[in-house]
Amino acid sequence: MNQQENSLVLAAFKASIPVMMGYIPLGVVFGFLFVQAGGPWWLPGISSALIYGGAVQYMMIPMLAADMSVASIAFATAVVNLRHVFYGLSLLDRFKDTGWKKWVVAFLLTDETYSLLTTEPKKSPVNKLVYLAVFDWMWWILGSILGGLIGAGTNIELAGFDFVLTSLFAMLLCEQWRGRISSSPLWISLAAYAAARMISAENALAIAIAFCALASVMLSITKNPLPRAKGETAK
């Protein structure tokens, strides 16, 4: 690895530190809960390496404990992670003609990683973005392994650790706000979530994501009107 690649790895490592501070504690909680629910200590780490679903992995614990079918768990996973499709669509131009690298990022894409990737300047090398996604993945795996080991050896109270994720998102939001081009996405998301809460508090997140996706499509059409058919004139 040459000096330029070393500098990219170091820069990606530094950029991933905010996610590390959230992923390791949350991974520990996941691994601990998984083992306390009856799983072997080594499985949380493997789960995080292969599934890497965050909230889905937390949801998976009671589903496995209830002996639900693989099909049911797969369907629930697809529904919860559907938002990642929209994340990926917004990154297509940035990873155009990058070969296998775009597939690596597609697998490693999470809410927090997406936030960091979109905070990076447009001129950032693709390799740095890939390293950044890999570091985030490693932090989650590390936390899951530590949690599995702790869960296998002790029984302690972990109440309050769930607030780490809220703190992480608040910090990432501040970074996004500082580097914003337009403040519209923030106000749209707040309005969408408020409306979703009034419609159905239990499904507010999914409804808000749908509202935001619809608003994004409408804004895109407004800024880039569809071309008129040949011979068609404006009224």
C-alpha positions as CSV (number, residue, x, y, z in Angstrom):
1,M,0.0,0.0,0.0
2,N,1.5,3.3,-1.1
3,Q,1.7,6.5,0.9
4,Q,-1.4,8.0,-0.7
5,E,-3.5,5.0,0.1
6,N,-2.1,5.1,3.7
7,S,-3.3,8.7,4.0
8,L,-6.7,7.7,2.7
9,V,-7.0,4.9,5.2
10,L,-5.9,7.3,8.1
11,A,-8.4,9.9,6.9
12,A,-11.2,7.4,6.7
13,F,-10.3,6.1,10.2
14,K,-10.5,9.6,11.7
15,A,-13.8,10.3,9.9
16,S,-15.3,7.0,11.3
17,I,-14.5,7.9,14.9
18,P,-18.0,9.5,15.6
19,V,-19.6,6.3,14.3
20,M,-17.2,4.2,16.3
21,M,-18.3,5.9,19.5
22,G,-21.9,4.9,18.8
23,Y,-21.4,1.5,17.1
24,I,-19.2,-0.2,19.7
25,P,-21.6,0.5,22.7
26,L,-24.6,-0.4,20.6
27,G,-22.9,-3.5,19.3
28,V,-22.0,-4.5,22.9
29,V,-25.7,-4.2,23.8
30,F,-26.7,-6.3,20.8
31,G,-24.2,-9.0,21.6
32,F,-25.0,-9.1,25.2
33,L,-28.8,-9.3,24.6
34,F,-28.3,-12.0,22.0
35,V,-26.3,-14.2,24.4
36,Q,-28.7,-13.5,27.3
37,A,-31.5,-14.7,25.0
38,G,-29.8,-18.1,24.7
39,G,-27.5,-17.7,21.7
40,P,-23.8,-18.7,21.7
41,W,-21.2,-16.0,22.4
42,W,-19.6,-16.3,19.0
43,L,-22.8,-15.8,16.9
44,P,-23.3,-12.1,17.4
45,G,-20.1,-11.2,15.7
46,I,-20.9,-13.5,12.7
47,S,-24.4,-12.0,12.6
48,S,-23.0,-8.5,12.4
49,A,-20.5,-9.5,9.7
50,L,-23.0,-11.1,7.5
51,I,-26.3,-9.3,8.2
52,Y,-25.1,-5.9,9.4
53,G,-28.6,-4.6,10.0
54,G,-28.4,-2.6,13.2
55,A,-32.0,-2.2,14.2
56,V,-32.9,-5.4,12.3
57,Q,-30.5,-7.4,14.5
58,Y,-32.1,-6.1,17.6
59,M,-35.5,-7.0,16.2
60,M,-34.1,-10.4,15.3
61,I,-33.4,-11.4,18.9
62,P,-37.1,-11.8,20.1
63,M,-38.1,-13.2,16.7
64,L,-35.5,-16.0,17.0
65,A,-36.4,-16.5,20.7
66,A,-40.0,-16.9,19.5
67,D,-38.9,-19.5,16.9
68,M,-40.3,-17.5,14.0
69,S,-39.7,-18.8,10.5
70,V,-36.8,-17.7,8.4
71,A,-39.3,-16.3,5.8
72,S,-40.9,-14.1,8.4
73,I,-37.6,-12.8,9.6
74,A,-36.5,-12.1,6.1
75,F,-39.7,-10.3,5.2
76,A,-39.4,-8.1,8.3
77,T,-35.8,-7.4,7.5
78,A,-36.7,-6.3,4.0
79,V,-39.4,-4.0,5.2
80,V,-37.3,-2.3,7.9
81,N,-34.3,-1.9,5.6
82,L,-36.2,-0.7,2.5
83,R,-35.0,2.9,3.2
84,H,-31.5,1.8,2.2
85,V,-32.7,1.5,-1.4
86,F,-33.3,5.3,-1.5
87,Y,-29.9,5.9,0.1
88,G,-28.2,3.8,-2.6
89,L,-30.1,5.6,-5.4
90,S,-28.7,9.0,-4.3
91,L,-25.1,7.6,-4.4
92,L,-25.3,6.1,-7.8
93,D,-23.6,9.0,-9.6
94,R,-20.8,9.1,-7.0
95,F,-20.0,5.4,-7.5
96,K,-20.5,5.2,-11.2
97,D,-17.9,3.1,-13.0
98,T,-16.3,2.0,-9.8
99,G,-16.7,-1.8,-10.3
100,W,-16.7,-3.9,-7.2
101,K,-16.4,-0.9,-4.9
102,K,-20.0,0.1,-5.4
103,W,-21.2,-3.4,-4.4
104,V,-19.0,-3.2,-1.2
105,V,-20.5,0.1,-0.3
106,A,-24.0,-1.2,-1.2
107,F,-23.6,-4.0,1.3
108,L,-22.1,-1.8,4.0
109,L,-24.5,1.1,3.7
110,T,-26.2,2.0,7.0
111,D,-27.9,5.2,8.2
112,E,-24.8,6.4,9.9
113,T,-22.4,5.5,7.0
114,Y,-24.7,7.2,4.5
115,S,-24.6,10.3,6.6
116,L,-20.8,10.3,6.7
117,L,-20.6,9.6,3.0
118,T,-22.8,12.4,2.1
119,T,-20.9,14.7,4.4
120,E,-17.7,14.0,2.5
121,P,-16.8,16.6,-0.3
122,K,-17.7,15.6,-3.8
123,K,-14.0,15.4,-4.7
124,S,-13.2,12.8,-2.1
125,P,-11.6,9.7,-3.6
126,V,-13.8,6.7,-3.9
127,N,-11.3,4.6,-2.0
128,K,-11.7,6.8,1.0
129,L,-15.4,6.3,1.0
130,V,-15.0,2.6,0.7
131,Y,-12.5,2.6,3.6
132,L,-14.9,4.7,5.7
133,A,-17.7,2.2,5.1
134,V,-15.4,-0.7,6.0
135,F,-14.3,0.9,9.3
136,D,-17.9,1.5,10.3
137,W,-18.6,-2.2,9.6
138,M,-15.6,-3.2,11.7
139,W,-16.7,-1.1,14.7
140,W,-20.1,-2.8,14.7
141,I,-18.6,-6.3,14.5
142,L,-16.1,-5.4,17.3
143,G,-18.9,-4.2,19.6
144,S,-21.0,-7.3,18.9
145,I,-18.0,-9.6,19.7
146,L,-17.3,-7.8,22.9
147,G,-21.0,-7.9,23.9
148,G,-21.1,-11.7,23.2
149,L,-18.1,-12.2,25.5
150,I,-19.6,-10.0,28.2
151,G,-23.0,-11.7,27.9
152,A,-21.4,-15.1,28.2
153,G,-19.5,-14.2,31.4
154,T,-21.8,-12.0,33.4
155,N,-25.3,-10.7,33.9
156,I,-25.4,-6.9,34.2
157,E,-27.9,-4.1,33.6
158,L,-27.4,-2.2,30.3
159,A,-30.3,0.3,30.7
160,G,-29.5,3.7,29.1
161,F,-27.2,2.4,26.4
162,D,-29.9,2.8,23.8
163,F,-29.5,6.6,24.1
164,V,-26.1,6.3,22.4
165,L,-27.8,6.0,19.0
166,T,-29.9,9.1,19.6
167,S,-26.7,11.0,20.5
168,L,-24.9,9.7,17.4
169,F,-27.7,10.8,15.1
170,A,-27.8,14.2,16.7
171,M,-24.1,14.7,16.1
172,L,-24.3,13.5,12.5
173,L,-27.3,15.9,11.9
174,C,-25.1,18.8,13.2
175,E,-22.4,17.8,10.7
176,Q,-24.9,17.6,7.9
177,W,-26.4,21.0,8.8
178,R,-22.9,22.7,8.8
179,G,-22.2,21.4,5.3
180,R,-25.7,21.9,3.9
181,I,-26.4,23.3,0.5
182,S,-30.1,23.7,1.3
183,S,-32.1,23.4,4.5
184,S,-35.1,22.0,2.8
185,P,-34.4,18.3,3.6
186,L,-34.4,19.0,7.4
187,W,-37.7,20.9,7.3
188,I,-39.3,18.3,5.0
189,S,-38.2,15.5,7.3
190,L,-39.5,17.2,10.4
191,A,-42.8,18.0,8.8
192,A,-43.1,14.4,7.4
193,Y,-42.4,12.9,10.9
194,A,-44.9,15.2,12.6
195,A,-47.6,14.2,10.0
196,A,-46.6,10.5,10.3
197,R,-47.0,10.7,14.1
198,M,-50.5,12.1,13.8
199,I,-51.4,9.3,11.3
200,S,-49.9,6.4,13.2
201,A,-47.5,6.7,16.1
202,E,-46.5,3.0,15.9
203,N,-45.6,3.2,12.2
204,A,-44.4,6.8,12.2
205,L,-40.9,6.0,10.9
206,A,-42.0,4.0,7.9
207,I,-44.7,6.6,7.0
208,A,-42.3,9.5,7.4
209,I,-39.7,7.8,5.1
210,A,-42.5,7.4,2.4
211,F,-43.4,11.0,2.8
212,C,-39.8,12.1,2.4
213,A,-39.3,9.9,-0.6
214,L,-42.4,11.4,-2.3
215,A,-41.3,14.9,-1.4
216,S,-37.8,14.2,-2.9
217,V,-39.4,12.9,-6.2
218,M,-41.6,16.0,-6.4
219,L,-38.7,18.4,-5.8
220,S,-36.6,16.6,-8.4
221,I,-39.4,16.9,-10.9
222,T,-39.8,20.6,-10.1
223,K,-36.1,21.3,-10.5
224,N,-35.7,19.1,-13.6
225,P,-39.0,19.1,-15.5
226,L,-39.7,16.1,-17.8
227,P,-38.9,16.8,-21.4
228,R,-41.9,17.5,-23.6
229,A,-42.7,15.2,-26.5
230,K,-41.5,16.3,-29.9
231,G,-43.8,18.8,-31.4
232,E,-45.6,19.5,-28.1
233,T,-45.8,23.2,-27.2
234,A,-46.4,24.8,-23.8
235,K,-49.9,26.0,-23.2
